[in-house]
């Protein structure tokens, strides 16, 4: 791959920056990202049936990087400009490494319902990071709806887990912070380069770390290849780690980081639905009430002016 140069031009596919998109299409892309992410915890639970936590996280990152690297090579995409590499490192540290590892460690001792608390708080945390990093100033209506939605999701997920804090909560709250930082930085970069290249380069950037960790972990953690474990691994690699982030970053670039982040208020509820269908977990009667409250909050945040 060639280094990026401002003095030369290459193929339009390789260097074109994302143009303006209709807000409705941007919302659709961000929503597709949320659907992909909502399957991450159940898929991780499946993956943990046959892989250790370190193996699962490292191998998923390597597989996703192979997919992304293949796309980058096929389209002859030049290396990212030097000024973007620090931001890509933040994306890699938060989204490629930090969030998957911390949530996987949490899911060793926590149910998916309990772990969903982190994504219930993620929209608000991402909006806060966005305000600090890129200077966005959402309206009071936006913040009120976001706080109400986050509180509703938090109350629901904590109630589902019995209201007791566990050691996994430390992993979950740490994951919340690093993921919000990665989302914010990725959304900022997606304004100047295609969203798939943002996550693609972040994945490739992490290969010097993920490859040796994967080899080390696979040699020391037991591996049992089953339909569940392989399917879970493939989904978190291709679906959550690459495809989901591609449409997510494109959506954030189109409609703004704060508004896109509020779509994630629906993610815990979707995760619980998948948990019922895929893991056999049970929901309480509070689920439809919380879903209605979340949908109202999403509608308000999408209509508010920031």
C-alpha positions in Angstrom: 0.0 0.0 0.0 1.2 3.5 -0.8 1.6 6.3 1.7 -0.9 9.1 1.3 0.3 12.2 -0.5 -1.6 15.4 -0.8 0.4 16.2 -4.0 -0.9 13.2 -6.0 -4.2 11.7 -6.7 -5.1 8.1 -7.1 -8.3 6.2 -8.1 -11.5 7.9 -7.1 -12.6 4.8 -5.2 -9.4 4.9 -3.1 -9.4 8.5 -2.0 -12.9 9.8 -2.3 -14.2 11.3 0.9 -17.8 10.7 1.9 -20.2 13.1 0.4 -23.3 14.5 2.0 -26.0 11.9 2.5 -29.7 12.2 3.3 -30.4 12.2 7.0 -32.9 9.4 6.6 -30.3 7.2 5.0 -27.8 8.0 7.6 -30.3 7.1 10.3 -30.9 3.8 8.6 -27.2 3.0 8.4 -26.7 3.8 12.1 -29.8 1.7 13.0 -28.3 -1.3 11.0 -25.2 -0.9 13.1 -27.2 -1.0 16.3 -28.9 -4.2 15.1 -25.5 -5.7 14.4 -24.2 -4.7 17.8 -27.2 -6.0 19.6 -26.2 -9.5 18.6 -22.7 -9.1 20.0 -23.3 -10.2 23.5 -25.3 -13.3 22.6 -22.7 -14.2 19.9 -19.9 -13.7 22.5 -21.7 -16.0 24.9 -21.8 -18.6 22.1 -18.2 -18.0 21.4 -17.2 -18.5 25.0 -18.7 -22.0 24.8 -15.6 -23.1 22.8 -13.0 -20.4 23.2 -11.3 -18.7 26.2 -11.9 -15.0 26.6 -8.4 -13.9 25.3 -8.6 -16.3 22.4 -12.0 -15.1 21.4 -11.2 -11.5 21.4 -7.8 -11.8 19.7 -9.0 -14.2 17.0 -12.1 -12.1 16.3 -9.9 -9.0 15.8 -7.5 -10.9 13.5 -10.3 -12.3 11.4 -11.9 -8.9 11.1 -8.6 -7.3 10.2 -8.1 -9.9 7.4 -11.4 -9.0 5.9 -10.7 -5.3 6.2 -7.2 -5.6 4.9 -8.4 -7.6 1.9 -10.8 -4.8 1.1 -8.2 -2.1 1.5 -5.8 -4.0 -0.8 -8.4 -4.9 -3.4 -9.3 -1.2 -3.7 -5.7 0.0 -3.5 -6.6 2.4 -0.7 -3.5 4.5 0.2 -2.3 4.6 3.8 -4.1 7.1 6.0 -2.7 10.6 6.3 -0.3 11.0 9.3 -2.7 13.5 10.9 -5.4 10.8 11.1 -3.3 8.0 12.7 -3.6 9.1 16.3 -7.4 9.1 15.9 -7.2 5.6 14.3 -5.2 4.5 17.3 -7.9 5.7 19.6 -10.5 3.8 17.6 -8.4 0.7 17.7 -7.7 0.9 21.5 -11.4 1.6 22.3 -13.4 -0.4 19.7 -11.1 -3.1 18.4 -9.3 -4.0 21.7 -10.8 -2.4 24.8 -14.6 -2.9 24.5 -14.4 -6.5 23.2 -12.0 -7.6 25.8 -13.6 -6.0 28.8 -17.1 -7.1 27.8 -16.0 -10.6 27.1 -14.3 -10.8 30.5 -17.5 -9.5 32.0 -19.7 -12.1 30.2 -17.7 -14.9 31.9 -19.5 -14.1 35.1 -22.4 -12.0 34.0 -25.6 -12.7 32.0 -26.2 -10.8 28.8 -29.1 -9.0 30.5 -26.7 -7.6 33.1 -24.0 -6.8 30.6 -26.6 -4.8 28.6 -26.3 -2.0 31.1 -23.1 -0.8 29.5 -24.8 -0.2 26.1 -27.7 1.4 27.9 -25.4 4.1 29.2 -23.2 4.2 26.0 -25.4 6.7 24.1 -25.2 9.3 26.9 -21.5 8.7 27.4 -20.8 9.0 23.6 -22.7 12.3 23.5 -20.6 13.6 26.4 -17.4 12.6 24.7 -18.6 14.2 21.5 -19.3 17.5 23.3 -15.8 17.5 24.7 -14.0 16.2 21.6 -15.7 17.8 18.6 -17.5 20.7 20.3 -21.1 19.6 19.6 -23.7 21.4 21.6 -27.0 19.5 21.6 -30.2 21.3 22.8 -31.7 21.0 26.3 -34.5 18.9 24.9 -31.9 16.5 23.5 -30.2 16.1 26.8 -33.4 15.7 28.7 -34.6 13.0 26.4 -31.2 11.3 26.4 -31.0 11.3 30.2 -34.6 9.9 30.5 -33.9 7.2 28.0 -30.6 6.3 29.6 -32.3 6.2 33.0 -35.1 3.9 31.7 -32.6 1.5 30.1 -30.4 1.5 33.1 -33.3 0.8 35.5 -34.6 -2.0 33.3 -31.3 -3.7 32.9 -30.3 -3.4 36.5 -33.7 -4.8 37.5 -33.2 -7.7 35.1 -30.0 -8.6 36.8 -31.5 -8.5 40.3 -30.1 -5.1 41.2 -26.8 -6.5 42.6 -23.5 -5.2 41.5 -20.9 -7.8 40.6 -17.2 -7.8 39.9 -18.1 -7.7 36.2 -19.4 -4.2 36.6 -15.8 -2.8 36.8 -15.2 -4.4 33.4 -18.5 -3.0 32.0 -18.0 0.6 33.2 -14.4 0.6 31.9 -15.7 -0.8 28.5 -18.3 2.0 28.5 -15.6 4.7 28.7 -13.2 3.3 26.1 -16.0 2.5 23.6 -17.4 5.9 23.8 -14.0 7.4 23.1 -13.6 5.1 20.1 -17.1 5.8 18.8 -16.5 9.6 19.1 -13.1 9.5 17.4 -14.4 7.2 14.7 -17.4 9.4 14.0 -15.1 12.4 13.7 -12.8 10.6 11.2 -15.8 9.3 9.2 -16.4 12.9 8.2 -13.2 13.1 6.2 -12.7 9.4 5.1 -15.1 6.6 4.3 -16.5 4.9 7.5 -15.3 1.4 6.4 -11.8 2.7 6.0 -11.9 4.1 9.6 -12.6 0.7 11.1 -10.5 -1.1 8.5 -7.3 0.8 9.3 -8.0 0.6 13.0 -8.2 -3.2 12.7 -5.0 -3.4 10.6 -3.2 -1.1 13.0 -3.9 -3.5 15.8 -2.5 -6.6 13.9 1.0 -6.4 15.4 -0.6 -6.8 18.8 -3.6 -9.1 18.1 -1.7 -11.7 16.0 0.8 -12.7 18.7 -1.8 -12.5 21.4 -4.1 -14.8 19.4 -1.2 -17.3 18.9 -0.3 -17.1 22.6 -3.9 -17.5 23.8 -4.8 -20.3 21.5 -1.8 -22.3 22.7 -2.9 -21.9 26.4 -6.7 -21.7 26.4 -8.8 -24.8 25.6 -10.6 -24.7 22.2 -13.7 -26.7 21.4 -15.1 -26.1 17.9 -18.9 -26.4 18.0 -21.6 -24.9 15.8 -22.3 -22.3 18.5 -18.7 -21.3 19.2 -17.8 -21.0 15.5 -20.9 -19.1 14.6 -20.4 -16.8 17.6 -16.8 -16.1 16.6 -17.6 -15.5 12.9 -20.4 -13.1 13.9 -18.4 -11.0 16.3 -15.6 -10.8 13.8 -17.4 -10.1 10.5 -20.7 -8.7 11.8 -19.9 -6.8 15.0 -16.3 -5.9 14.5 -16.4 -4.9 10.8 -19.7 -4.7 8.9 -21.6 -3.2 11.9 -19.0 -0.6 12.5 -18.9 0.3 8.8 -22.5 1.3 8.6 -22.4 2.7 12.1 -19.6 5.2 11.4 -21.2 6.1 8.1 -24.4 6.8 9.9 -22.7 9.0 12.5 -21.0 11.0 9.8 -24.3 11.6 8.1 -26.6 12.5 11.1 -24.0 13.5 13.8 -22.5 11.7 16.7 -25.0 12.6 19.4 -28.1 11.7 17.4 -26.7 8.5 16.1 -25.6 7.5 19.6 -29.2 7.8 20.9 -30.3 5.1 18.5 -28.3 2.8 20.8 -30.9 3.2 23.5 -32.7 0.4 21.7 -29.7 -1.9 21.7 -30.2 -3.4 25.2 -33.8 -4.3 24.4 -32.8 -5.9 21.1 -30.0 -7.7 23.0 -32.6 -9.1 25.4 -34.8 -10.3 22.6 -31.9 -12.1 21.0 -31.0 -13.5 24.4 -34.4 -15.1 24.7 -34.3 -16.5 21.1 -30.7 -17.6 21.1 -29.8 -18.2 24.8 -33.1 -19.2 26.3 -33.2 -16.3 28.8 -36.5 -14.9 30.0 -37.9 -11.3 29.9 -40.2 -9.7 32.4 -43.4 -7.6 31.8 -41.3 -4.5 32.1 -39.7 -5.1 28.7 -42.6 -3.6 26.5 -43.0 -0.6 28.9 -39.3 0.2 28.7 -39.3 -0.4 24.9 -42.1 2.2 24.6 -40.2 4.7 26.7 -37.0 4.2 24.7 -38.8 4.7 21.4 -40.3 8.0 22.6 -36.9 9.2 23.7 -35.3 8.2 20.4 -38.0 10.1 18.5 -37.4 13.2 20.6 -33.6 13.1 20.2 -33.9 12.6 16.5 -36.3 15.6 16.1 -34.5 18.0 18.5 -32.1 20.5 17.1 -28.5 20.4 18.4 
